[in-house]
Amino acid sequence: MKLWLRVVLLLAVFAASPFVVAQGFPAKPLRIVVGFPAGGPIDIVARMIAPKLSEIAGQQVIIDNRAGANGLIGAELVARSSPDGYTMILISTGTATISPHLYQKMPYDALRDLAGVTLVTSTPELLVVHPSVPAKSVKELVAIAKARPGEITLASTGSGGLPHLAQELLKMETRTNMLHVPFGGAAPALANTMGGQVMGLIADLPVLQPHIQSGRLRALAIAAPKRSPLFPDVPTMTEQGLPKVEAINWYGIQVAARTPPDVVARLNEFFARTLNAPDMREKLIARGADPIPGSAAEFTAFLKSEYDKWGPIARASGAKVD
């Protein structure tokens, strides 16, 4: 075979290789890293979608909890993983767009070292208290906080996350001194609040829902533009005179940068089919998580806009990474 023909054939193989990779993808189990302990809201969503995703992708989907540093440990693991699409992270607002503005030294570049695949769900934050706390509204909780500065304790799922920032906004808008008590995820924050060691908590709706319904926690407000159909009797922060205290968390799928575009497109297709399946949508909505799939390009643009949005808010709130 002539040399020029060999070169042409070799170039054709290289040009087609991403397509070949995508066509055979996935050829082994997929892993979704969750940067928080099991039992938290983002873990709940990951475990809800995994069986349907596995069915659609034709491979096992493994949930890998790598908790720590408000999700940054898990995100760094994925950022440094092989860019082949097999290792993903279900990332949250706080980890992706707030923590980079609060940590003095990030272990990776939030915008450069991870690539967006798709948005997954969105969910509002709720302010809840232990039933022993006499407050039945935000106004009453603020009155207690002003009468007893520093005695009202509010847990968060970790320093630098959206629940922490929502708490700081609440304190800033009400000019109160409530004590921030960070935990390493929603599960321990929730356990300590229900146990009465901490008076209240701001967290994602899915993890709070069963405990509000059982009466183990009392919901005071939802930090969203409108009330939740799951809790129509819980007023918004705006209704209680605090329109700036709005916090809606979102989860999205990212992979290591330099993952082949065709593989990203394949993953996007799998997640779109998963999240648009009627039974999956019904289950997620019933837990307070609204499915919001979209294209990888849309998610990438959204990430940048969220990053730019939360930077000034994080700095203005005075939030600190403890």
C-alpha atoms as a printed R data frame, in Angstrom:
    type eleno elety resid chain resno       x      y      z
1   ATOM     1    CA   MET     A     1   0.000  0.000  0.000
2   ATOM     2    CA   LYS     A     2   1.305  3.402 -0.931
3   ATOM     3    CA   LEU     A     3   2.511  5.633  1.884
4   ATOM     4    CA   TRP     A     4   0.034  8.440  1.105
5   ATOM     5    CA   LEU     A     5  -2.904  6.020  1.290
6   ATOM     6    CA   ARG     A     6  -1.733  4.691  4.641
7   ATOM     7    CA   VAL     A     7  -1.529  8.243  5.980
8   ATOM     8    CA   VAL     A     8  -5.049  9.026  4.754
9   ATOM     9    CA   LEU     A     9  -6.460  5.864  6.341
10  ATOM    10    CA   LEU     A    10  -4.649  6.578  9.627
11  ATOM    11    CA   LEU     A    11  -6.026 10.121  9.711
12  ATOM    12    CA   ALA     A    12  -9.510  8.790  9.040
13  ATOM    13    CA   VAL     A    13  -9.229  6.403 11.960
14  ATOM    14    CA   PHE     A    14  -8.125  9.210 14.285
15  ATOM    15    CA   ALA     A    15 -10.903 11.478 13.047
16  ATOM    16    CA   ALA     A    16 -13.521  8.808 13.640
17  ATOM    17    CA   SER     A    17 -12.176  7.619 17.009
18  ATOM    18    CA   PRO     A    18 -14.431  9.819 19.239
19  ATOM    19    CA   PHE     A    19 -17.453  8.531 17.302
20  ATOM    20    CA   VAL     A    20 -16.260  4.946 17.730
21  ATOM    21    CA   VAL     A    21 -15.739  5.534 21.476
22  ATOM    22    CA   ALA     A    22 -19.207  7.055 21.838
23  ATOM    23    CA   GLN     A    23 -20.852  4.234 19.882
24  ATOM    24    CA   GLY     A    24 -19.362  1.665 22.261
25  ATOM    25    CA   PHE     A    25 -20.069  3.741 25.357
26  ATOM    26    CA   PRO     A    26 -20.666  2.610 28.031
27  ATOM    27    CA   ALA     A    27 -18.810 -0.675 28.003
28  ATOM    28    CA   LYS     A    28 -18.526 -0.939 31.793
29  ATOM    29    CA   PRO     A    29 -20.317  0.360 34.922
30  ATOM    30    CA   LEU     A    30 -20.831  4.094 35.359
31  ATOM    31    CA   ARG     A    31 -19.955  5.852 38.612
32  ATOM    32    CA   ILE     A    32 -21.729  8.883 40.043
33  ATOM    33    CA   VAL     A    33 -19.710 10.535 42.789
34  ATOM    34    CA   VAL     A    34 -21.711 12.326 45.504
35  ATOM    35    CA   GLY     A    35 -19.627 14.755 47.557
36  ATOM    36    CA   PHE     A    36 -21.750 14.344 50.686
37  ATOM    37    CA   PRO     A    37 -22.641 11.531 53.106
38  ATOM    38    CA   ALA     A    38 -25.371  9.013 52.342
39  ATOM    39    CA   GLY     A    39 -28.836 10.119 53.382
40  ATOM    40    CA   GLY     A    40 -28.519 13.762 52.328
41  ATOM    41    CA   PRO     A    41 -30.712 15.403 49.650
42  ATOM    42    CA   ILE     A    42 -28.243 15.100 46.791
43  ATOM    43    CA   ASP     A    43 -27.592 11.462 47.722
44  ATOM    44    CA   ILE     A    44 -31.358 10.834 47.752
45  ATOM    45    CA   VAL     A    45 -31.707 12.203 44.217
46  ATOM    46    CA   ALA     A    46 -28.678 10.229 42.970
47  ATOM    47    CA   ARG     A    47 -30.078  6.971 44.327
48  ATOM    48    CA   MET     A    48 -33.537  7.714 42.933
49  ATOM    49    CA   ILE     A    49 -32.298  8.190 39.365
50  ATOM    50    CA   ALA     A    50 -29.604  5.463 39.353
51  ATOM    51    CA   PRO     A    51 -31.884  2.453 38.601
52  ATOM    52    CA   LYS     A    52 -33.606  4.164 35.660
53  ATOM    53    CA   LEU     A    53 -30.277  5.477 34.332
54  ATOM    54    CA   SER     A    54 -28.839  1.973 34.582
55  ATOM    55    CA   GLU     A    55 -31.786  0.582 32.637
56  ATOM    56    CA   ILE     A    56 -31.393  3.172 29.868
57  ATOM    57    CA   ALA     A    57 -27.576  3.058 29.655
58  ATOM    58    CA   GLY     A    58 -27.458 -0.735 29.823
59  ATOM    59    CA   GLN     A    59 -24.809 -0.720 32.559
60  ATOM    60    CA   GLN     A    60 -24.714 -0.739 36.345
61  ATOM    61    CA   VAL     A    61 -24.667  2.734 37.933
62  ATOM    62    CA   ILE     A    62 -22.661  2.939 41.153
63  ATOM    63    CA   ILE     A    63 -23.170  5.740 43.693
64  ATOM    64    CA   ASP     A    64 -19.864  6.638 45.342
65  ATOM    65    CA   ASN     A    65 -20.100  8.912 48.416
66  ATOM    66    CA   ARG     A    66 -16.914 10.972 48.870
67  ATOM    67    CA   ALA     A    67 -17.879 13.440 51.574
68  ATOM    68    CA   GLY     A    68 -15.911 16.439 52.758
69  ATOM    69    CA   ALA     A    69 -15.207 20.162 52.263
70  ATOM    70    CA   ASN     A    70 -18.760 20.920 51.070
71  ATOM    71    CA   GLY     A    71 -18.438 18.499 48.166
72  ATOM    72    CA   LEU     A    72 -15.010 19.646 46.999
73  ATOM    73    CA   ILE     A    73 -13.316 16.312 47.792
74  ATOM    74    CA   GLY     A    74 -15.673 14.470 45.461
75  ATOM    75    CA   ALA     A    75 -15.454 17.164 42.798
76  ATOM    76    CA   GLU     A    76 -11.652 17.112 42.860
77  ATOM    77    CA   LEU     A    77 -11.699 13.329 42.461
78  ATOM    78    CA   VAL     A    78 -13.790 13.664 39.294
79  ATOM    79    CA   ALA     A    79 -11.760 16.621 37.986
80  ATOM    80    CA   ARG     A    80  -8.617 14.468 38.210
81  ATOM    81    CA   SER     A    81 -10.241 11.284 36.889
82  ATOM    82    CA   SER     A    82  -9.731  9.831 33.430
83  ATOM    83    CA   PRO     A    83 -11.686 11.967 30.907
84  ATOM    84    CA   ASP     A    84 -13.666  9.039 29.541
85  ATOM    85    CA   GLY     A    85 -17.177  9.723 30.916
86  ATOM    86    CA   TYR     A    86 -17.265  6.755 33.272
87  ATOM    87    CA   THR     A    87 -16.780  8.862 36.412
88  ATOM    88    CA   MET     A    88 -19.271 11.684 36.967
89  ATOM    89    CA   ILE     A    89 -20.259 13.920 39.844
90  ATOM    90    CA   LEU     A    90 -23.749 14.991 40.806
91  ATOM    91    CA   ILE     A    91 -22.800 18.501 41.862
92  ATOM    92    CA   SER     A    92 -24.777 21.163 43.720
93  ATOM    93    CA   THR     A    93 -25.025 24.951 43.594
94  ATOM    94    CA   GLY     A    94 -22.786 25.382 46.629
95  ATOM    95    CA   THR     A    95 -19.950 23.163 45.467
96  ATOM    96    CA   ALA     A    96 -19.968 24.392 41.882
97  ATOM    97    CA   THR     A    97 -20.567 28.127 42.217
98  ATOM    98    CA   ILE     A    98 -20.360 29.323 45.847
99  ATOM    99    CA   SER     A    99 -17.437 27.494 47.478
100 ATOM   100    CA   PRO     A   100 -14.956 28.717 44.833
101 ATOM   101    CA   HIS     A   101 -15.575 32.260 46.119
102 ATOM   102    CA   LEU     A   102 -15.181 31.335 49.799
103 ATOM   103    CA   TYR     A   103 -12.211 28.956 49.903
104 ATOM   104    CA   GLN     A   104  -8.850 30.694 49.826
105 ATOM   105    CA   LYS     A   105  -7.295 27.785 47.949
106 ATOM   106    CA   MET     A   106  -9.356 25.588 45.647
107 ATOM   107    CA   PRO     A   107  -8.020 22.093 44.830
108 ATOM   108    CA   TYR     A   108  -9.134 22.468 41.211
109 ATOM   109    CA   ASP     A   109 -10.493 25.141 38.846
110 ATOM   110    CA   ALA     A   110 -14.288 24.974 39.077
111 ATOM   111    CA   LEU     A   111 -14.885 26.272 35.553
112 ATOM   112    CA   ARG     A   112 -11.888 24.806 33.729
113 ATOM   113    CA   ASP     A   113 -11.349 21.296 35.165
114 ATOM   114    CA   LEU     A   114 -14.920 19.974 34.973
115 ATOM   115    CA   ALA     A   115 -17.257 19.799 31.974
116 ATOM   116    CA   GLY     A   116 -21.031 20.141 32.186
117 ATOM   117    CA   VAL     A   117 -23.274 17.316 30.986
118 ATOM   118    CA   THR     A   118 -26.755 18.375 32.092
119 ATOM   119    CA   LEU     A   119 -28.806 19.970 34.807
120 ATOM   120    CA   VAL     A   120 -30.715 17.329 36.759
121 ATOM   121    CA   THR     A   121 -33.096 18.838 39.328
122 ATOM   122    CA   SER     A   122 -33.828 21.977 41.302
123 ATOM   123    CA   THR     A   123 -35.208 22.223 44.827
124 ATOM   124    CA   PRO     A   124 -35.939 25.087 47.246
125 ATOM   125    CA   GLU     A   125 -34.403 25.581 50.669
126 ATOM   126    CA   LEU     A   126 -36.614 25.434 53.764
127 ATOM   127    CA   LEU     A   127 -36.078 26.884 57.235
128 ATOM   128    CA   VAL     A   128 -37.131 24.395 59.904
129 ATOM   129    CA   VAL     A   129 -36.824 24.272 63.696
130 ATOM   130    CA   HIS     A   130 -37.035 21.626 66.381
131 ATOM   131    CA   PRO     A   131 -40.581 21.383 67.840
132 ATOM   132    CA   SER     A   132 -39.285 22.582 71.216
133 ATOM   133    CA   VAL     A   133 -38.457 25.992 69.708
134 ATOM   134    CA   PRO     A   134 -41.475 28.228 70.442
135 ATOM   135    CA   ALA     A   135 -41.294 30.147 67.142
136 ATOM   136    CA   LYS     A   136 -44.116 29.485 64.669
137 ATOM   137    CA   SER     A   137 -42.875 31.990 62.062
138 ATOM   138    CA   VAL     A   138 -39.670 33.664 60.933
139 ATOM   139    CA   LYS     A   139 -40.786 36.850 62.694
140 ATOM   140    CA   GLU     A   140 -41.074 34.989 65.998
141 ATOM   141    CA   LEU     A   141 -37.690 33.296 65.503
142 ATOM   142    CA   VAL     A   142 -36.098 36.680 64.786
143 ATOM   143    CA   ALA     A   143 -37.674 38.133 67.936
144 ATOM   144    CA   ILE     A   144 -36.128 35.328 70.009
145 ATOM   145    CA   ALA     A   145 -32.748 35.824 68.305
146 ATOM   146    CA   LYS     A   146 -32.782 39.546 69.055
147 ATOM   147    CA   ALA     A   147 -33.781 38.994 72.664
148 ATOM   148    CA   ARG     A   148 -31.102 36.300 73.124
149 ATOM   149    CA   PRO     A   149 -28.175 37.181 70.801
150 ATOM   150    CA   GLY     A   150 -26.031 34.180 69.888
151 ATOM   151    CA   GLU     A   151 -28.303 31.639 71.578
152 ATOM   152    CA   ILE     A   152 -30.275 30.576 68.489
153 ATOM   153    CA   THR     A   153 -28.261 27.842 66.769
154 ATOM   154    CA   LEU     A   154 -28.772 26.980 63.104
155 ATOM   155    CA   ALA     A   155 -27.154 23.933 61.540
156 ATOM   156    CA   SER     A   156 -25.891 23.832 57.977
157 ATOM   157    CA   THR     A   157 -24.826 21.018 55.690
158 ATOM   158    CA   GLY     A   158 -21.312 22.481 55.582
159 ATOM   159    CA   SER     A   159 -19.495 25.778 55.383
160 ATOM   160    CA   GLY     A   160 -19.710 27.374 51.953
161 ATOM   161    CA   GLY     A   161 -22.812 25.560 50.739
162 ATOM   162    CA   LEU     A   162 -26.081 27.121 49.626
163 ATOM   163    CA   PRO     A   163 -27.832 26.301 52.951
164 ATOM   164    CA   HIS     A   164 -25.012 28.117 54.787
165 ATOM   165    CA   LEU     A   165 -25.265 31.126 52.489
166 ATOM   166    CA   ALA     A   166 -29.058 31.199 52.858
167 ATOM   167    CA   GLN     A   167 -28.544 31.259 56.620
168 ATOM   168    CA   GLU     A   168 -26.084 34.135 56.332
169 ATOM   169    CA   LEU     A   169 -28.537 36.061 54.149
170 ATOM   170    CA   LEU     A   170 -31.263 35.500 56.751
171 ATOM   171    CA   LYS     A   171 -28.996 36.836 59.494
172 ATOM   172    CA   MET     A   172 -27.933 39.784 57.367
173 ATOM   173    CA   GLU     A   173 -31.487 40.749 56.352
174 ATOM   174    CA   THR     A   174 -32.866 40.426 59.913
175 ATOM   175    CA   ARG     A   175 -29.766 41.897 61.605
176 ATOM   176    CA   THR     A   176 -29.636 39.016 64.052
177 ATOM   177    CA   ASN     A   177 -26.779 37.071 65.600
178 ATOM   178    CA   MET     A   178 -27.700 33.413 65.149
179 ATOM   179    CA   LEU     A   179 -24.896 30.889 65.632
180 ATOM   180    CA   HIS     A   180 -23.855 28.917 62.561
181 ATOM   181    CA   VAL     A   181 -23.148 25.236 63.337
182 ATOM   182    CA   PRO     A   182 -21.682 23.472 60.267
183 ATOM   183    CA   PHE     A   183 -21.834 19.699 59.786
184 ATOM   184    CA   GLY     A   184 -20.300 17.408 57.184
185 ATOM   185    CA   GLY     A   185 -23.505 16.968 55.185
186 ATOM   186    CA   ALA     A   186 -27.278 17.037 55.516
187 ATOM   187    CA   ALA     A   187 -27.602 13.730 57.356
188 ATOM   188    CA   PRO     A   188 -25.606 14.740 60.483
189 ATOM   189    CA   ALA     A   189 -27.066 18.272 60.426
190 ATOM   190    CA   LEU     A   190 -30.548 16.791 60.301
191 ATOM   191    CA   ALA     A   191 -29.846 14.257 63.049
192 ATOM   192    CA   ASN     A   192 -28.555 16.944 65.418
193 ATOM   193    CA   THR     A   193 -31.505 19.224 64.690
194 ATOM   194    CA   MET     A   194 -34.071 16.472 65.261
195 ATOM   195    CA   GLY     A   195 -32.180 15.467 68.383
196 ATOM   196    CA   GLY     A   196 -32.453 18.985 69.766
197 ATOM   197    CA   GLN     A   197 -28.709 19.633 69.938
198 ATOM   198    CA   VAL     A   198 -29.253 22.407 67.378
199 ATOM   199    CA   MET     A   199 -32.402 24.560 67.242
200 ATOM   200    CA   GLY     A   200 -32.913 24.872 63.495
201 ATOM   201    CA   LEU     A   201 -31.696 24.113 60.014
202 ATOM   202    CA   ILE     A   202 -31.888 25.407 56.464
203 ATOM   203    CA   ALA     A   203 -31.699 22.589 53.926
204 ATOM   204    CA   ASP     A   204 -33.072 21.182 50.660
205 ATOM   205    CA   LEU     A   205 -36.721 20.147 50.615
206 ATOM   206    CA   PRO     A   206 -36.229 16.428 49.709
207 ATOM   207    CA   VAL     A   207 -34.271 15.613 52.870
208 ATOM   208    CA   LEU     A   208 -36.656 17.582 55.124
209 ATOM   209    CA   GLN     A   209 -39.965 16.401 53.676
210 ATOM   210    CA   PRO     A   210 -40.561 13.193 55.686
211 ATOM   211    CA   HIS     A   211 -39.508 14.805 58.955
212 ATOM   212    CA   ILE     A   212 -41.811 17.792 58.498
213 ATOM   213    CA   GLN     A   213 -44.658 15.441 57.659
214 ATOM   214    CA   SER     A   214 -43.946 13.319 60.754
215 ATOM   215    CA   GLY     A   215 -43.874 16.386 63.020
216 ATOM   216    CA   ARG     A   216 -40.254 15.912 64.055
217 ATOM   217    CA   LEU     A   217 -39.452 19.291 62.485
218 ATOM   218    CA   ARG     A   218 -41.527 22.452 62.096
219 ATOM   219    CA   ALA     A   219 -41.256 24.360 58.826
220 ATOM   220    CA   LEU     A   220 -41.215 28.155 59.193
221 ATOM   221    CA   ALA     A   221 -40.543 29.337 55.640
222 ATOM   222    CA   ILE     A   222 -39.613 28.319 52.122
223 ATOM   223    CA   ALA     A   223 -36.881 30.344 50.401
224 ATOM   224    CA   ALA     A   224 -38.546 30.319 46.979
225 ATOM   225    CA   PRO     A   225 -40.694 32.727 44.937
226 ATOM   226    CA   LYS     A   226 -43.826 30.673 45.597
227 ATOM   227    CA   ARG     A   227 -45.100 28.089 48.058
228 ATOM   228    CA   SER     A   228 -44.447 24.398 47.482
229 ATOM   229    CA   PRO     A   229 -47.441 22.235 46.511
230 ATOM   230    CA   LEU     A   230 -46.038 19.683 48.954
231 ATOM   231    CA   PHE     A   231 -46.343 22.192 51.826
232 ATOM   232    CA   PRO     A   232 -48.989 24.735 50.780
233 ATOM   233    CA   ASP     A   233 -49.347 26.007 54.360
234 ATOM   234    CA   VAL     A   234 -45.668 26.995 54.650
235 ATOM   235    CA   PRO     A   235 -45.270 30.669 53.635
236 ATOM   236    CA   THR     A   236 -42.394 32.008 51.579
237 ATOM   237    CA   MET     A   237 -39.673 34.245 52.973
238 ATOM   238    CA   THR     A   238 -41.073 37.018 50.766
239 ATOM   239    CA   GLU     A   239 -44.494 36.662 52.357
240 ATOM   240    CA   GLN     A   240 -42.792 37.160 55.705
241 ATOM   241    CA   GLY     A   241 -41.050 40.348 54.644
242 ATOM   242    CA   LEU     A   242 -37.711 38.900 53.495
243 ATOM   243    CA   PRO     A   243 -37.691 38.949 49.664
244 ATOM   244    CA   LYS     A   244 -33.888 38.843 49.427
245 ATOM   245    CA   VAL     A   245 -33.667 35.548 51.306
246 ATOM   246    CA   GLU     A   246 -34.221 33.329 48.276
247 ATOM   247    CA   ALA     A   247 -32.264 30.126 47.789
248 ATOM   248    CA   ILE     A   248 -33.036 27.402 45.268
249 ATOM   249    CA   ASN     A   249 -30.536 24.590 44.990
250 ATOM   250    CA   TRP     A   250 -29.856 22.759 41.745
251 ATOM   251    CA   TYR     A   251 -28.003 19.567 40.963
252 ATOM   252    CA   GLY     A   252 -26.152 18.828 37.755
253 ATOM   253    CA   ILE     A   253 -23.871 16.221 36.211
254 ATOM   254    CA   GLN     A   254 -20.245 17.025 35.424
255 ATOM   255    CA   VAL     A   255 -17.342 14.965 34.117
256 ATOM   256    CA   ALA     A   256 -13.634 15.600 33.802
257 ATOM   257    CA   ALA     A   257 -12.670 18.259 31.280
258 ATOM   258    CA   ARG     A   258 -11.421 16.908 27.956
259 ATOM   259    CA   THR     A   259 -14.029 14.136 27.977
260 ATOM   260    CA   PRO     A   260 -14.828 13.554 24.261
261 ATOM   261    CA   PRO     A   261 -17.820 15.645 23.143
262 ATOM   262    CA   ASP     A   262 -19.562 12.575 21.715
263 ATOM   263    CA   VAL     A   263 -19.337 10.837 25.084
264 ATOM   264    CA   VAL     A   264 -20.747 13.931 26.820
265 ATOM   265    CA   ALA     A   265 -23.581 13.945 24.263
266 ATOM   266    CA   ARG     A   266 -24.244 10.262 24.929
267 ATOM   267    CA   LEU     A   267 -24.428 10.856 28.683
268 ATOM   268    CA   ASN     A   268 -26.691 13.839 28.114
269 ATOM   269    CA   GLU     A   269 -29.030 11.624 26.097
270 ATOM   270    CA   PHE     A   270 -29.108  8.993 28.862
271 ATOM   271    CA   PHE     A   271 -29.956 11.570 31.528
272 ATOM   272    CA   ALA     A   272 -32.587 13.275 29.346
273 ATOM   273    CA   ARG     A   273 -34.370  9.959 28.794
274 ATOM   274    CA   THR     A   274 -34.072  9.135 32.490
275 ATOM   275    CA   LEU     A   275 -35.394 12.453 33.782
276 ATOM   276    CA   ASN     A   276 -38.156 12.714 31.180
277 ATOM   277    CA   ALA     A   277 -39.511  9.241 31.909
278 ATOM   278    CA   PRO     A   278 -43.011  9.801 33.381
279 ATOM   279    CA   ASP     A   279 -42.471  7.488 36.362
280 ATOM   280    CA   MET     A   280 -39.131  9.140 37.175
281 ATOM   281    CA   ARG     A   281 -40.566 12.647 36.941
282 ATOM   282    CA   GLU     A   282 -43.434 11.674 39.221
283 ATOM   283    CA   LYS     A   283 -41.106 10.221 41.864
284 ATOM   284    CA   LEU     A   284 -38.764 13.212 41.862
285 ATOM   285    CA   ILE     A   285 -41.533 15.810 42.000
286 ATOM   286    CA   ALA     A   286 -43.154 13.911 44.873
287 ATOM   287    CA   ARG     A   287 -39.909 14.431 46.815
288 ATOM   288    CA   GLY     A   288 -39.706 18.144 46.017
289 ATOM   289    CA   ALA     A   289 -37.051 17.819 43.288
290 ATOM   290    CA   ASP     A   290 -38.123 19.220 39.914
291 ATOM   291    CA   PRO     A   291 -36.452 17.554 36.897
292 ATOM   292    CA   ILE     A   292 -34.790 20.167 34.641
293 ATOM   293    CA   PRO     A   293 -32.706 18.366 31.984
294 ATOM   294    CA   GLY     A   294 -31.160 20.377 29.157
295 ATOM   295    CA   SER     A   295 -28.232 20.383 26.763
296 ATOM   296    CA   ALA     A   296 -24.585 20.328 27.834
297 ATOM   297    CA   ALA     A   297 -24.080 23.768 26.272
298 ATOM   298    CA   GLU     A   298 -27.018 25.188 28.230
299 ATOM   299    CA   PHE     A   299 -25.679 23.754 31.474
300 ATOM   300    CA   THR     A   300 -22.191 25.129 30.801
301 ATOM   301    CA   ALA     A   301 -23.580 28.617 30.198
302 ATOM   302    CA   PHE     A   302 -25.808 28.317 33.273
303 ATOM   303    CA   LEU     A   303 -22.829 27.315 35.431
304 ATOM   304    CA   LYS     A   304 -20.921 30.415 34.383
305 ATOM   305    CA   SER     A   305 -23.891 32.690 35.068
306 ATOM   306    CA   GLU     A   306 -24.440 31.101 38.512
307 ATOM   307    CA   TYR     A   307 -20.729 31.422 39.300
308 ATOM   308    CA   ASP     A   308 -20.830 35.128 38.455
309 ATOM   309    CA   LYS     A   309 -24.107 35.627 40.351
310 ATOM   310    CA   TRP     A   310 -23.100 34.031 43.662
311 ATOM   311    CA   GLY     A   311 -19.621 35.574 43.915
312 ATOM   312    CA   PRO     A   312 -20.748 39.066 44.959
313 ATOM   313    CA   ILE     A   313 -23.550 37.663 47.133
314 ATOM   314    CA   ALA     A   314 -21.134 35.357 48.970
315 ATOM   315    CA   ARG     A   315 -18.738 38.193 49.666
316 ATOM   316    CA   ALA     A   316 -21.486 40.641 50.684
317 ATOM   317    CA   SER     A   317 -23.070 38.123 53.064
318 ATOM   318    CA   GLY     A   318 -19.901 37.875 55.124
319 ATOM   319    CA   ALA     A   319 -20.057 34.073 54.995
320 ATOM   320    CA   LYS     A   320 -16.850 32.406 56.117
321 ATOM   321    CA   VAL     A   321 -15.510 28.905 55.620
322 ATOM   322    CA   ASP     A   322 -15.056 27.607 59.155
